Amino acid sequence: MSTAYCMKCRKKVEIKNPTQVKLKNSRPAVQGVCPVCGTKVFRIGKA
């Protein structure tokens, strides 16, 4: 599983429901939800 930094919890968390997305400049990223607080988390560069 990939991890991302949650801005609300202020710690690294495992991404819940990870979705692969591609940015405008065609870089890969992973978007999901923090399992603790439910905030959207985002990680650039993980395919």
C-alpha positions in Angstrom: 0.0 0.0 0.0 1.1 3.5 -0.5 1.3 6.2 2.2 0.6 9.9 2.1 0.9 12.8 4.5 -2.5 13.8 6.0 -2.6 17.6 6.6 -5.4 17.3 9.2 -3.8 14.4 11.3 -0.3 15.8 10.7 1.2 12.3 10.2 1.8 9.7 7.4 -1.1 7.4 6.8 -1.9 4.5 4.5 -4.1 5.6 1.6 -7.7 4.2 1.8 -9.4 3.6 -1.6 -6.3 4.6 -3.7 -7.0 5.8 -7.2 -4.4 6.3 -9.9 -4.6 9.7 -11.5 -2.5 11.6 -14.0 -1.7 15.3 -13.6 -1.8 17.9 -16.4 1.9 17.6 -16.9 1.4 13.8 -17.3 3.0 12.8 -14.0 1.5 9.9 -12.1 -0.2 10.4 -8.7 -2.3 8.5 -6.2 -5.4 10.0 -4.6 -7.4 8.6 -1.8 -8.8 9.1 1.7 -7.3 9.2 5.2 -8.6 6.2 7.1 -8.4 8.1 10.4 -10.2 11.4 9.7 -11.7 11.0 6.2 -9.7 13.9 4.6 -8.6 13.6 1.0 -4.9 12.7 0.7 -2.7 13.0 -2.4 0.7 11.6 -3.3 2.6 12.7 -6.4 5.0 10.4 -8.2 3.8 7.0 -7.1 2.5 4.8 -10.0 
